[in-house]
Amino acid sequence: TMSVKAFKLVSAVEREMLMGDKNYINIECIECCGKNLYIGTNDCFIYHFLLDEKISTAGKITFAATKQLHKYLGLKKPVSELKAASALTRLLVLCDNTITLVNMMNLEPVPTGARIKGAVTFALNENPVSGDPFCVEVCIISVKRRTIQMFMVFEDRVQIVKEVFTPEQPCAVAVDGYYLCLALTTQYIILNYNTGISQDLFPYCSDEKRPIVKRIGRQEFLLAGPGGLGMFATVDGISQRAPVHWSENVIGAALCFPYVVALDDEFITVHSMLDQQQKQTLPFKEGHILQDFEGKVIVATNKGVYILVPLPLEKQIQDLLASHRVEEALVLAKGARRNIPKEKFQVMYKRILQQAGFIQFAQLQFLEAKELFRSGQLDVRELISLYPFLLPTSSSFIRSHPPLHEYADLNQLTQGDQEKMTKCKRFLMSYLNEVRSTEVANGYKEDIDTALLKLYAEANHESLLDLLVSENFCLLTDSAAWLEKHKKYFALGLLYHYNGQDAAALQLWVKIVDGDIQDSTRSDLYEYIVDFLTFCSDQDLVWKYSEWVLQKNEEVGVQIFTKRPLEEQEKNNINPDDIISCLNKYPKARVKYLEHLVLERKIEKEKYHTHLAVLYLEAILQLKSVTTDNCTETTELLFKLRSLLQKSDLYRIHFILDKIQGTDLHMESAILYGKLEEHEKALHILVHELKDFHAAEEYCIWNSEHRDVQYRRRLFHMLLSVYLNPGTSDCALVVAAVDLLNNHAAEFDAALVLQLVPDSWSVQLLSPFLAGAVRQSIHTKRMTQIALGLAQAENLIYKHEKVKQKGTPILLSDKKVCQVCQNPFCEPVFVRYPNGGMVHTHCAANRHLNSNITHHSSSSSNQT
């Protein structure tokens, strides 16, 4: 077992003070109450000493005993037991089976001569049931066989309360409330003397050795069990703690939390109640008494009295930590909670946890260390300060005093072992990363984040960039110098950007791309810069680097203008005309930018639309001048040009048409003529120049989009006329005309078509067209009939309503008067209101007029 220095043995009363040279005098019993020490001897004397505790400057404890007086009881029998009742200032003395009450100060018996006779041994109830402060409850084992008696002892009288019989002869007793813990001849029991109910605990043979029964706390006892076990038992007969292992021949035992102290014929042993381990052994020969008095543990031989002085728990804990016995130190510290005031304990316990954390850390037990640091709420800078150069130069941190560990720095701790150092650094990384967002970081965020940045940079860790692009408190000067030292230029740029220094960031990144400095962090750094400038709100920076970006790659570089945030573009923070001027040297970029303005942002400005069309046209003509075959690029450009010419209405048509004249861009010419509403010219080009009949049909369709049916028909008829031009006898045109009619029957007026079509054409040739036309005609006729039928039905409903409204006849006679002017009716013309009232037509007209002016008439008066 691991030893702990828990107690020190200090002499209190030496033999000379007690007996001088009378060798026959032996100590039989002792009692200690406060500073008063009483000793009972074998020659029937009681000695009274005053004990004075002294602490030297070195912290050494000594006791000075001053003899007060001694008293002979006159019985020539040993004094068996002494018990003090301080509330009564009485000492209970057992001698010759009689308990006498004597005055604690002068050792004189009480004047009344009150005493208890026939007692073998006795115990005081430390958890009394009477509630009277001037009364002591005493339990005796009687000389009568198998009998226990309970007494109430007052200042000068005694009173028997109860007599209880036991199944076997009792030989030792301890009391708690109504509960007696008894050692009988063969076993221990718990007996409730109020109810008489008893409960067996475990067997024990009192013939072979002395039983031990000690009350150690509320409703709990310590007993010497079989097999040298110190057993704990509650009044319910259960054990809430594991037993401790004593030697077989224990004479006495006492409790001094968190230790159980036991005495045998050679040693004093100390066991921890917290983990049951033996912690200390003190050689002690001829000892025969071991007792604790209000936390003071006293041992005695026949000749001398000694005190077991406990070392302060904090000292014991520090000793354990110094021996790197973390678990035991923590168990002892937790156990100390009940002996130390709460605030003091919390401060002490946190510090112990932190010390324990550093011990585990030094042994590379990182999981345990982390848990201890977290529980101990360690100022994380204590840990960072172990690592050289990690704390920022501006940090005001000073290590805890007294120190939490014995290391100057990590080099000393790892003794230069690189592998250990790497593990320690990895641990600190993960620990700082975990605590940086918790309360532990409050007030130290700069120190933590700066240290983390340094660790990441040194270890080439991917989290470095994550740290810099999220919220962080890295100190700029320290961090910048460190990143530069470790050649982390891209990261340094991020740090500058986070601190609002975009110009410095860009300058660095441009140098990396240009190869002036080496940093392979990002292979796509050029694209990153483009992206950065795209979202950069500093226009001067955008203009400053626009040339550099475009020179590297026109098509990617132009994104700094085309992909800017929409709200910024809408405000026109950077004028599009300035951008176009800047892009004059970069034709591909200029086209892309104009496409962005026209096609994506749909800006309706003629100059942009015309400019884009001209650029497309020039590029196509340039390509055509180099090669006669249409390459992919030409095809793509032609497609873009046609799409623009078709969809836009904003470019200068005549200007573009002039540029196309004399080229082979027939399709484009046709589209432009279409825009000018010169459809015959356009269709003539498509049919005769290009001979693209499908394109001609498409032309009619897209040109008539969003127009009425008549406009669409006019275009299709126009195309049919081009096909059937009397001057042409081209067979292909005839086929095209037939196909046009058969495929688009619904787009033609059948009657007009039949006039145009040559008489020589057979019905079979035009059968799909005719079938479609007839179907369309019948469908139109039927739809018209349905509409007519619905209108007639609706008209009938209204007529029915009108008849219903006429309803019952209204009789008018010369007796009736007008409701407005109260004059009779002179002619058979009147106005009737829905409420049945009748008025002259002229009165109604006037009233209606007035009601419109004044708005006072009721709603019913307006209904006739």
ZAMARGU-4260 file (C-alpha; in steps of 0.2 Angstrom, whole numbers, plus 5000, padded with zeros to 4 digits):
<rodrens>
0) 5000/5000/5000 | 5005/5018/4997 | 5010/5027/5013 | 5004/5044/5018 | 5010/5054/5033
5) 4993/5057/5041 | 4998/5057/5059 | 5012/5061/5070 | 5014/5054/5088 | 5017/5067/5101
10) 5020/5064/5119 | 5008/5072/5131 | 5011/5065/5149 | 5027/5056/5153 | 5029/5043/5166
15) 5039/5054/5178 | 5024/5067/5179 | 5013/5053/5184 | 5022/5041/5195 | 5039/5047/5199
20) 5049/5032/5203 | 5034/5021/5209 | 5035/5008/5195 | 5019/4999/5201 | 5008/5012/5195
25) 4999/5009/5179 | 4987/5019/5168 | 4970/5010/5167 | 4959/5023/5158 | 4959/5041/5151
30) 4946/5054/5147 | 4949/5071/5138 | 4937/5085/5138 | 4943/5101/5130 | 4960/5105/5138
35) 4956/5094/5153 | 4965/5077/5153 | 4960/5064/5167 | 4969/5048/5170 | 4963/5034/5181
40) 4976/5022/5188 | 4977/5004/5195 | 4980/5011/5213 | 4963/5020/5213 | 4969/5038/5209
45) 4962/5050/5197 | 4974/5063/5190 | 4969/5079/5182 | 4981/5088/5169 | 4978/5104/5158
50) 4985/5100/5141 | 4992/5115/5131 | 4995/5113/5112 | 5010/5123/5106 | 5015/5126/5088
55) 5033/5131/5084 | 5038/5143/5070 | 5042/5128/5060 | 5025/5121/5062 | 5030/5108/5074
60) 5016/5103/5087 | 5020/5099/5105 | 5009/5097/5121 | 5013/5103/5138 | 5004/5095/5152
65) 5002/5104/5168 | 4996/5094/5183 | 4981/5101/5192 | 4978/5089/5206 | 4976/5070/5210
70) 4963/5061/5221 | 4963/5045/5229 | 4946/5036/5229 | 4951/5025/5244 | 4945/5008/5237
75) 4961/5000/5233 | 4954/4994/5216 | 4958/5001/5199 | 4949/5015/5191 | 4941/5006/5177
80) 4932/5020/5166 | 4931/5039/5166 | 4918/5049/5156 | 4916/5068/5157 | 4899/5076/5156
85) 4904/5094/5153 | 4887/5101/5154 | 4885/5095/5172 | 4903/5098/5176 | 4904/5080/5182
90) 4916/5066/5179 | 4908/5049/5180 | 4920/5037/5188 | 4918/5018/5187 | 4927/5009/5201
95) 4923/4992/5209 | 4907/4991/5199 | 4900/5007/5205 | 4899/5024/5195 | 4902/5039/5206
100) 4899/5057/5201 | 4913/5068/5205 | 4916/5087/5202 | 4927/5090/5186 | 4937/5103/5194
105) 4940/5097/5212 | 4937/5079/5210 | 4926/5079/5225 | 4911/5067/5225 | 4894/5076/5224
110) 4887/5080/5241 | 4871/5069/5238 | 4882/5054/5236 | 4872/5049/5220 | 4879/5034/5212
115) 4875/5019/5200 | 4879/5002/5208 | 4882/4985/5199 | 4890/4992/5183 | 4902/4981/5173
120) 4905/4995/5160 | 4895/5010/5154 | 4893/5021/5139 | 4886/5039/5137 | 4872/5042/5124
125) 4880/5055/5112 | 4863/5057/5103 | 4852/5058/5118 | 4833/5056/5117 | 4827/5066/5132
130) 4831/5083/5125 | 4836/5090/5143 | 4853/5099/5141 | 4856/5096/5160 | 4855/5077/5159
135) 4866/5064/5153 | 4860/5047/5147 | 4870/5032/5153 | 4869/5014/5147 | 4877/5001/5159
140) 4880/4983/5157 | 4874/4976/5174 | 4882/4964/5185 | 4865/4955/5184 | 4867/4942/5170
145) 4861/4947/5153 | 4855/4964/5158 | 4857/4981/5151 | 4850/4997/5161 | 4847/5014/5155
150) 4849/5029/5167 | 4847/5048/5167 | 4861/5056/5177 | 4858/5074/5183 | 4870/5086/5192
155) 4867/5077/5209 | 4855/5063/5206 | 4853/5047/5195 | 4837/5040/5189 | 4834/5022/5181
160) 4824/5023/5165 | 4824/5006/5158 | 4830/4988/5160 | 4832/4977/5145 | 4837/4959/5144
165) 4848/4952/5131 | 4849/4934/5123 | 4867/4932/5128 | 4879/4940/5141 | 4884/4957/5134
170) 4902/4963/5135 | 4903/4979/5126 | 4890/4993/5122 | 4889/5009/5112 | 4873/5020/5111
175) 4865/5031/5098 | 4847/5037/5102 | 4836/5022/5106 | 4848/5011/5098 | 4861/5000/5107
180) 4875/4992/5098 | 4880/4977/5108 | 4894/4964/5108 | 4887/4948/5115 | 4897/4932/5119
185) 4895/4926/5101 | 4889/4940/5090 | 4886/4958/5088 | 4868/4965/5088 | 4858/4981/5086
190) 4844/4983/5100 | 4831/4996/5101 | 4828/4998/5119 | 4812/5007/5116 | 4803/4994/5106
195) 4814/4979/5112 | 4817/4974/5093 | 4834/4967/5090 | 4844/4963/5074 | 4859/4952/5072
200) 4874/4959/5064 | 4887/4946/5062 | 4895/4932/5073 | 4910/4936/5084 | 4919/4926/5098
205) 4922/4937/5113 | 4931/4923/5122 | 4946/4924/5110 | 4948/4942/5109 | 4942/4959/5115
210) 4927/4965/5105 | 4926/4983/5099 | 4910/4993/5098 | 4912/5012/5093 | 4899/5025/5089
215) 4907/5034/5075 | 4893/5046/5069 | 4874/5047/5068 | 4867/5030/5068 | 4883/5022/5063
220) 4895/5011/5072 | 4913/5003/5070 | 4915/4985/5075 | 4929/4973/5076 | 4923/4959/5065
225) 4929/4942/5061 | 4945/4939/5051 | 4953/4955/5057 | 4940/4966/5048 | 4935/4983/5054
230) 4916/4983/5050 | 4904/4998/5048 | 4886/4995/5053 | 4871/5007/5054 | 4856/5005/5066
235) 4847/4997/5051 | 4859/4983/5052 | 4867/4987/5035 | 4885/4992/5030 | 4886/5008/5019
240) 4905/5007/5018 | 4918/4994/5014 | 4927/4986/5028 | 4945/4990/5033 | 4958/4976/5035
245) 4965/4976/5053 | 4977/4963/5061 | 4969/4949/5070 | 4973/4956/5088 | 4966/4974/5088
250) 4965/4981/5105 | 4956/4998/5101 | 4950/5008/5087 | 4945/5026/5084 | 4939/5037/5069
255) 4947/5053/5064 | 4940/5057/5047 | 4944/5052/5034 | 4954/5039/5043 | 4951/5024/5055
260) 4965/5022/5067 | 4968/5005/5076 | 4980/4999/5089 | 4987/4982/5091 | 5001/4976/5103
265) 5015/4982/5091 | 5008/4996/5079 | 4996/5010/5077 | 4988/5007/5059 | 4979/5021/5049
270) 4967/5016/5035 | 4957/5028/5024 | 4938/5026/5025 | 4938/5033/5007 | 4947/5019/4998
275) 4950/5007/5013 | 4968/5006/5010 | 4981/5006/5024 | 4990/5023/5023 | 5002/5024/5038
280) 5010/5012/5051 | 5017/5019/5067 | 5027/5007/5078 | 5019/5008/5096 | 5024/4994/5109
285) 5014/4990/5125 | 4999/5001/5120 | 4983/4997/5128 | 4971/5012/5126 | 4966/5021/5110
290) 4952/5033/5110 | 4946/5049/5101 | 4939/5064/5111 | 4931/5076/5100 | 4943/5073/5085
295) 4958/5071/5097 | 4966/5054/5096 | 4975/5048/5112 | 4985/5032/5114 | 4992/5026/5130
300) 5004/5013/5137 | 5003/5008/5155 | 5015/5022/5159 | 5013/5036/5147 | 5000/5046/5137
305) 5003/5051/5118 | 4992/5061/5106 | 4991/5057/5087 | 4992/5073/5079 | 4984/5073/5062
310) 4994/5083/5048 | 4983/5096/5040 | 4973/5088/5026 | 4980/5101/5013 | 4998/5095/5018
315) 4993/5077/5016 | 4985/5081/4999 | 5001/5091/4993 | 5012/5076/4999 | 5002/5064/4988
320) 5002/5076/4973 | 5021/5078/4976 | 5022/5059/4974 | 5011/5060/4959 | 4997/5050/4968
325) 4983/5060/4959 | 4969/5048/4962 | 4972/5047/4981 | 4975/5065/4983 | 4958/5069/4974
330) 4949/5056/4985 | 4956/5063/5001 | 4952/5081/4995 | 4934/5076/4991 | 4933/5068/5008
335) 4940/5084/5016 | 4924/5093/5011 | 4915/5090/5027 | 4929/5097/5038 | 4932/5113/5029
340) 4921/5128/5026 | 4913/5128/5009 | 4921/5144/5001 | 4938/5139/5008 | 4935/5121/5002
345) 4930/5126/4984 | 4946/5137/4982 | 4957/5123/4989 | 4949/5109/4978 | 4950/5119/4962
350) 4968/5122/4965 | 4971/5103/4969 | 4962/5098/4953 | 4973/5110/4943 | 4989/5103/4951
355) 4983/5086/4948 | 4979/5091/4930 | 4997/5096/4927 | 5004/5080/4935 | 4993/5070/4922
360) 4998/5082/4908 | 5017/5079/4912 | 5014/5060/4911 | 5005/5063/4894 | 4988/5057/4902
365) 4979/5070/4891 | 4961/5064/4893 | 4963/5064/4912 | 4972/5081/4912 | 4959/5089/4901
370) 4945/5083/4913 | 4955/5090/4928 | 4958/5107/4920 | 4940/5108/4915 | 4934/5104/4932
375) 4947/5115/4941 | 4942/5129/4930 | 4960/5132/4925 | 4966/5149/4919 | 4971/5142/4902
380) 4986/5154/4901 | 4994/5143/4915 | 4995/5129/4902 | 4999/5140/4887 | 5013/5148/4897
385) 5022/5131/4898 | 5024/5132/4879 | 5038/5144/4874 | 5033/5160/4864 | 5015/5155/4863
390) 5008/5169/4874 | 5008/5186/4865 | 5021/5198/4870 | 5008/5210/4876 | 5000/5197/4888
395) 5000/5202/4906 | 4999/5185/4913 | 5009/5180/4928 | 5009/5162/4934 | 5000/5156/4950
400) 5010/5158/4966 | 5013/5145/4974 | 5016/5137/4957 | 5004/5123/4951 | 5018/5113/4944
405) 5037/5112/4945 | 5041/5115/4926 | 5049/5130/4919 | 5043/5125/4901 | 5039/5111/4889
410) 5057/5108/4885 | 5061/5104/4903 | 5045/5094/4905 | 5048/5083/4889 | 5067/5084/4892
415) 5069/5088/4874 | 5060/5073/4867 | 5053/5079/4851 | 5039/5065/4850 | 5033/5070/4867
420) 5033/5088/4863 | 5023/5085/4847 | 5010/5075/4857 | 5009/5090/4870 | 5007/5102/4856
425) 4993/5092/4848 | 4984/5091/4865 | 4985/5110/4868 | 4978/5112/4850 | 4963/5102/4854
430) 4961/5109/4871 | 4961/5127/4866 | 4950/5123/4851 | 4937/5116/4864 | 4938/5130/4877
435) 4939/5145/4865 | 4920/5146/4864 | 4917/5142/4882 | 4916/5153/4898 | 4934/5148/4902
440) 4940/5159/4888 | 4932/5175/4895 | 4945/5189/4896 | 4958/5178/4888 | 4952/5176/4870
445) 4967/5185/4862 | 4979/5174/4871 | 4970/5158/4867 | 4967/5162/4848 | 4985/5169/4846
450) 4992/5153/4854 | 4981/5142/4843 | 4986/5151/4827 | 5004/5149/4832 | 5002/5130/4835
455) 4992/5128/4819 | 5005/5137/4809 | 5019/5128/4816 | 5011/5111/4814 | 5005/5115/4796
460) 4987/5111/4802 | 4973/5113/4790 | 4962/5122/4804 | 4973/5137/4803 | 4963/5144/4788
465) 4946/5139/4797 | 4952/5149/4812 | 4956/5164/4801 | 4940/5165/4791 | 4929/5163/4806
470) 4927/5175/4821 | 4944/5176/4830 | 4954/5186/4842 | 4971/5183/4835 | 4983/5198/4839
475) 4989/5205/4823 | 5007/5210/4827 | 5011/5193/4836 | 5002/5183/4823 | 5008/5191/4808
480) 5027/5189/4813 | 5024/5171/4817 | 5015/5167/4801 | 5029/5176/4791 | 5042/5166/4801
485) 5033/5150/4796 | 5031/5156/4778 | 5012/5155/4779 | 5009/5170/4767 | 4991/5165/4761
490) 4986/5163/4780 | 4994/5180/4783 | 4984/5188/4770 | 4968/5181/4778 | 4974/5188/4794
495) 4976/5205/4786 | 4959/5204/4778 | 4951/5199/4795 | 4959/5215/4802 | 4953/5226/4788
500) 4969/5227/4779 | 4964/5221/4762 | 4977/5230/4752 | 4991/5221/4762 | 4982/5205/4759
505) 4981/5207/4740 | 4999/5213/4739 | 5005/5196/4747 | 4993/5185/4737 | 4999/5193/4721
510) 5017/5190/4725 | 5013/5172/4728 | 5004/5170/4711 | 5019/5179/4703 | 5031/5167/4711
515) 5040/5181/4721 | 5037/5172/4737 | 5033/5153/4739 | 5017/5146/4747 | 5008/5131/4740
520) 4993/5133/4752 | 4981/5136/4737 | 4984/5130/4720 | 4969/5140/4714 | 4975/5156/4722
525) 4973/5166/4706 | 4954/5161/4706 | 4953/5165/4724 | 4960/5183/4721 | 4947/5185/4707
530) 4934/5180/4719 | 4940/5191/4733 | 4940/5206/4722 | 4923/5202/4716 | 4916/5204/4733
535) 4928/5218/4738 | 4919/5234/4742 | 4935/5245/4740 | 4934/5251/4722 | 4951/5258/4722
540) 4958/5240/4725 | 4947/5233/4712 | 4954/5245/4699 | 4972/5244/4705 | 4972/5225/4702
545) 4960/5224/4687 | 4975/5225/4675 | 4984/5211/4684 | 4969/5200/4685 | 4965/5202/4666
550) 4982/5200/4660 | 4983/5183/4669 | 4967/5177/4661 | 4954/5188/4652 | 4939/5176/4654
555) 4941/5172/4672 | 4948/5190/4677 | 4932/5198/4670 | 4922/5190/4684 | 4928/5204/4695
560) 4915/5215/4686 | 4902/5202/4680 | 4900/5193/4697 | 4899/5208/4709 | 4885/5207/4721
565) 4869/5212/4713 | 4865/5226/4725 | 4882/5234/4722 | 4879/5233/4703 | 4862/5240/4703
570) 4869/5255/4712 | 4882/5256/4698 | 4895/5259/4711 | 4908/5255/4697 | 4902/5264/4681
575) 4899/5251/4667 | 4906/5263/4654 | 4922/5264/4664 | 4923/5245/4664 | 4920/5244/4645
580) 4934/5257/4642 | 4946/5247/4654 | 4941/5231/4644 | 4946/5238/4627 | 4963/5230/4628
585) 4954/5213/4632 | 4942/5208/4618 | 4936/5192/4626 | 4933/5200/4643 | 4924/5214/4634
590) 4912/5203/4625 | 4909/5193/4642 | 4905/5209/4651 | 4893/5216/4638 | 4885/5199/4638
595) 4883/5201/4657 | 4875/5218/4655 | 4863/5213/4640 | 4859/5195/4643 | 4860/5193/4662
600) 4856/5210/4669 | 4845/5214/4654 | 4850/5232/4654 | 4840/5241/4641 | 4852/5253/4633
605) 4854/5254/4614 | 4873/5257/4615 | 4876/5240/4625 | 4865/5230/4613 | 4873/5237/4597
610) 4890/5236/4604 | 4888/5218/4608 | 4880/5214/4591 | 4895/5223/4582 | 4908/5213/4593
615) 4899/5197/4588 | 4899/5202/4570 | 4917/5207/4569 | 4923/5191/4578 | 4913/5181/4565
620) 4919/5190/4550 | 4937/5189/4557 | 4935/5170/4559 | 4928/5169/4542 | 4942/5178/4534
625) 4954/5165/4541 | 4945/5149/4536 | 4930/5145/4525 | 4924/5131/4535 | 4913/5135/4550
630) 4923/5130/4565 | 4915/5127/4582 | 4919/5145/4588 | 4911/5152/4572 | 4895/5142/4575
635) 4894/5147/4593 | 4896/5165/4589 | 4883/5164/4575 | 4871/5156/4587 | 4874/5170/4599
640) 4872/5184/4586 | 4856/5177/4579 | 4849/5175/4597 | 4853/5193/4601 | 4846/5199/4584
645) 4830/5190/4587 | 4827/5193/4605 | 4833/5211/4607 | 4823/5226/4600 | 4836/5239/4606
650) 4851/5238/4594 | 4852/5250/4579 | 4846/5239/4565 | 4851/5249/4550 | 4868/5251/4557
655) 4870/5232/4559 | 4862/5229/4542 | 4875/5241/4534 | 4889/5231/4541 | 4882/5214/4535
660) 4879/5220/4517 | 4891/5211/4505 | 4894/5196/4517 | 4886/5179/4517 | 4877/5181/4533
665) 4860/5179/4524 | 4851/5172/4540 | 4856/5187/4550 | 4851/5199/4536 | 4834/5190/4535
670) 4832/5193/4554 | 4836/5211/4552 | 4824/5214/4538 | 4811/5205/4549 | 4814/5218/4563
675) 4811/5231/4550 | 4794/5223/4545 | 4801/5220/4528 | 4795/5202/4528 | 4795/5199/4509
680) 4814/5203/4508 | 4818/5192/4523 | 4808/5178/4516 | 4815/5180/4499 | 4833/5178/4507
685) 4828/5163/4517 | 4819/5154/4502 | 4830/5159/4487 | 4847/5163/4494 | 4848/5151/4508
690) 4835/5138/4502 | 4831/5134/4521 | 4813/5131/4521 | 4813/5126/4539 | 4821/5142/4544
695) 4808/5151/4534 | 4794/5143/4543 | 4803/5146/4560 | 4804/5164/4554 | 4785/5166/4553
700) 4783/5158/4570 | 4795/5169/4580 | 4791/5185/4571 | 4773/5183/4575 | 4775/5178/4593
705) 4764/5189/4605 | 4755/5196/4589 | 4737/5192/4584 | 4731/5178/4573 | 4729/5190/4558
710) 4747/5195/4559 | 4753/5177/4560 | 4742/5172/4545 | 4748/5187/4535 | 4766/5180/4537
715) 4762/5162/4532 | 4752/5168/4517 | 4767/5179/4512 | 4778/5164/4513 | 4766/5153/4503
720) 4766/5167/4490 | 4785/5167/4489 | 4785/5148/4486 | 4771/5149/4473 | 4778/5164/4464
725) 4772/5162/4446 | 4790/5166/4440 | 4797/5150/4448 | 4795/5133/4442 | 4807/5125/4455
730) 4801/5108/4460 | 4808/5110/4478 | 4798/5126/4480 | 4782/5117/4476 | 4786/5103/4488
735) 4790/5116/4501 | 4773/5124/4498 | 4764/5108/4499 | 4773/5104/4516 | 4770/5121/4523
740) 4751/5119/4519 | 4750/5102/4526 | 4760/5105/4542 | 4752/5122/4546 | 4734/5120/4540
745) 4728/5130/4555 | 4738/5145/4551 | 4730/5148/4534 | 4713/5155/4528 | 4708/5140/4517
750) 4697/5151/4505 | 4712/5162/4501 | 4724/5147/4499 | 4712/5139/4486 | 4713/5154/4475
755) 4732/5154/4476 | 4735/5135/4473 | 4737/5130/4455 | 4722/5121/4447 | 4734/5107/4442
760) 4736/5101/4460 | 4727/5086/4465 | 4715/5085/4480 | 4725/5070/4487 | 4741/5081/4487
765) 4733/5093/4499 | 4722/5081/4508 | 4730/5084/4525 | 4728/5103/4523 | 4710/5101/4517
770) 4705/5089/4531 | 4713/5101/4543 | 4705/5116/4536 | 4688/5108/4535 | 4690/5102/4553
775) 4695/5119/4559 | 4680/5127/4549 | 4668/5114/4557 | 4676/5117/4574 | 4674/5136/4573
780) 4656/5134/4567 | 4652/5123/4581 | 4660/5134/4594 | 4651/5149/4587 | 4634/5139/4589
785) 4638/5135/4607 | 4642/5153/4611 | 4626/5158/4602 | 4616/5145/4612 | 4624/5151/4628
790) 4620/5169/4624 | 4602/5164/4620 | 4600/5154/4636 | 4607/5169/4646 | 4595/5181/4637
795) 4580/5169/4642 | 4585/5169/4660 | 4585/5188/4660 | 4568/5189/4652 | 4562/5177/4665
800) 4569/5188/4679 | 4560/5203/4670 | 4543/5194/4670 | 4545/5189/4688 | 4550/5207/4693
805) 4533/5213/4685 | 4524/5202/4697 | 4507/5208/4704 | 4498/5222/4696 | 4498/5240/4704
810) 4482/5249/4704 | 4482/5268/4703 | 4467/5279/4706 | 4464/5297/4708 | 4463/5294/4727
815) 4481/5290/4728 | 4494/5303/4732 | 4512/5305/4728 | 4523/5301/4743 | 4535/5315/4740
820) 4523/5330/4736 | 4507/5323/4743 | 4497/5328/4727 | 4486/5316/4718 | 4491/5308/4701
825) 4484/5317/4686 | 4490/5305/4673 | 4493/5286/4672 | 4512/5287/4674 | 4521/5285/4691
830) 4537/5278/4699 | 4535/5263/4712 | 4549/5260/4725 | 4552/5242/4731 | 4544/5246/4747
835) 4527/5249/4738 | 4527/5268/4739 | 4522/5278/4723 | 4528/5295/4717 | 4526/5306/4702
840) 4540/5303/4689 | 4546/5321/4690 | 4546/5320/4709 | 4556/5304/4708 | 4568/5313/4696
845) 4570/5328/4707 | 4573/5317/4722 | 4585/5306/4714 | 4595/5321/4709 | 4594/5329/4726
850) 4600/5312/4734 | 4615/5312/4723 | 4619/5330/4729 | 4616/5328/4747 | 4619/5309/4749
855) 4605/5309/4762 | 4592/5297/4753 | 4590/5280/4759 | 4597/5266/4748 | 4579/5259/4745
860) 4573/5276/4737 | 4586/5274/4723 | 4578/5258/4718 | 4563/5259/4706
</rodrens>
